[in-house]
Amino acid sequence: MKVKKIILVMFLILMITAQANIYAMGNKLEGTDMDISLNEDEWNICTRSVYNEKLLHKIGISSDRLNNFMTENSIYLYGLPSNDNEEFKEFLLIKKKSDEVSNFINLTKKDFIKVAKELNEIENVNEYELYENSYRFLRLKYNDKGLDIESYVTIVNGYLYKVNIQKQSGISQADSVKLKEIVDSIEFDIDRSMPENYKVNNIELNVILKYALIIVISLAIATVIIRLISLGRSNVVDSKISLIILTLVIFAVIKIIFKI
């Protein structure tokens, strides 16, 4: 009977521990289309519905305040090192709506690179590279409000996901290795039937048509001016050269005035 009680107590402890670390062990993260694994010996983790008392005590706020913070900043997973002697750093998983792109995985390599450059300009990033495992990520390194941040960014099912480590003292090589391990553990449930919103070719076509229209307008204006100036003259060569030069000048003026 005593042995059975011991076994029962051990089973209950195991179940409680498993519940507390459910996301650390690699399960579907609530509110996302992903599974993720974090080493429970290295991280104290909170989600929007599961809280870690040690983490709350360490940052000195209530679960309600943390939930509000996570909701306001589109954070679905927040973590701190479980070792109290380790320097302070934060792990964040952020999910935001993407209106421009549906899935990185649907893009051609050329289009993916163009999207990466656009995101870099938005984030004002100093260093970036493309990273591919089973999915496509953009790896960024930048500083924001005094925090050094390393981030893996991807877009899945119309949402932008950012997997971040951030700290004040600079991202170490060990930090980068840990972050990469977490990213490599991620599995997305991708909706491949979702139509792709990003249309690079259409954007390029619009640019071509815009400049073609400016050239036509410039040429028309220059033609009228040259005809008015050259009335009574018979030098065709000079007229053609003047037409070309004047067209280029008008083209440049239109670009400057309308900031095209």
Beta strands, then each sheet from edge to edge (+ up, - down):
strand 1: 27-28
strand 2: 34-36
strand 3: 43-47
strand 4: 75-81
strand 5: 90-97
strand 6: 127-132
strand 7: 136-144
strand 8: 147-156
strand 9: 159-167
strand 10: 187-188
sheet 1: 1+ 2- 10+
sheet 2: 3+ 4- 5+ 9- 8+ 7- 6+
end
